[in-house]
Amino acid sequence: MNRRSFLKNTGWSFLGLAASGSLLHSCVASSKEAKKRMPGASNLKLYWGDLHNHCNLTYGHGDMRDAFDAAKGQLDFVSVTPHAMWPDIPGADDPRLKWVIDYHTGAFKRLREGGYEKYVAMTNEYNKEGEFLAFIGYEAHSMEHGDHVALNYDLDAPLVECTSIEDWKRKAKGHKVFITPHHMGYQGGFRGYNWKCFTEGDQTPFVEMYSRHGLAESDQGDYPYLHDMGPRQWEGTVQYGLEQGHKFGIMASTDQHSGYPGSYGDGRIGVLAPSLTRNAVWEA
């Protein structure tokens, strides 16, 4: 797929702005024709955030308050993201995997025994309109559908239980929440993304193409997967999704597990918005 087709299929305004040079090459600067082809963004500002990262609230390292302080020192907005559930966790009948199950389910239990309330309270504490925005989000693993993060607009968002990612999406309908797949290029059936469950629309406006896991644009591109969950597989990648005719935006975040949102080189999301307010960033 060439770059022009990529930009057309994503429909992503940020990529469109990046491609403005090719759109405007035959226009006189500031001419009416130039403004017609590429409307100005003079009223927009660029804000940087990390909407998917972890600390020791569930499984990870680093204190949650330290994570918020680190984010506030270098980002404009953040969601410090607890791991919340794994509905189809495998290995119940395999004693060799008991430690894996206990490791994950123990963290989920801690989250439900006061951890989530503490997390919501601290998110509200750090959220300051016009200065620094904090969002509530949490992650669900899935062997069948791939891992997803639910990012909530509301600062009192509850922890929604689910039996599958599809069940999660149904329960989220009618609420201001983005449900976003990440580390998409892993093997299908082993937490790589299943494009059959993609639903185009407001609930999944973008996918996380890059993080410290690597780049999921294709199975052959730059930044191969470095995590121990396996190499990239074509059927989960962004280019595969585009070839299926899907339209979606693209984002990045760190997927940091050491309590340091926005860590250098691991992925961030950029937003063009008129102001650093919750509504402006969400609608961008």
C-alpha positions, 0 to 999 in steps of 0.5 A: 500500500502506498503512502497516499492510499494509507493517508486516504484510508486512515482519514487521520487529520494529523497525518493529513496535516503531515502530508500538506506539502504534497497537497500544496506543492502547486499553490502560492503560499497563503493564496485562496487556493492553498486555504481551500485545499488545506484549511489553516490550523492557526487556532489549534495547538499541539498537545502531547500525552500518553494514554496507555502506561502502567505502574505498580497499581496492578502489575508493573513498577513505580508508585502511582503518584510518581507516575502522575508527577512524571507525566505532569512534568513532561506531558499535557495529558495522561491516563495512568492505566491499571490492568483490570481483567482477562476474561479468557485467561488460559491454563486453568487445567495446566498446573505449570501455568498456575503462577501466571494465572495467580500473578494476573488475577491477584492484581485484578483482585487488588484493583477491586479491593480499593485500588480502583477507588484510589486510582479514580481519586488520584486521577481527579486530584491531578486533573486541572483544566487548562493545565494538565488533563488526567483521564481514567482508563483500564486494560482488558487482555483477550486471547481471542480479540487482542488487548484493549484499553478503555479510555473514559471521558468521565472522571467518575467512570466505573470499572465495567466487568465483561466476559469478552471484548465484544461484551465490553463494547456492548456495555460501553455503548451510549457512554463517552469511552474509547475502546482501543486495541494495542500491540496489534501485530502479535499472533492471532489467538495469543493476544494479537488483534483480531480484525473481525471484531473491529467496529468502525465508528466513535467507539474505536476512532483509532488504534495504537500502532506504536509503543515500546512493544514495537511498530504494528504498521506491518510485519516487516517494517521498522521497530520489530516487536521486542517483547517476549509475546512473540514476533509480528504477524501480518494478519494483526497489523495496521496495513492488514486492517486497511486492506480490509477496507477499515477506516480508523485513526492512528495513535501511539503510547508507551505501554510503559510498565515502570511508572514513567508515562511518556518515556522517551522513544516509547510512543506518545499521542499528539493532539491538535486542539484549540485549548487544553480542556477535557472537551477540546482534547476529547473531540480532537 
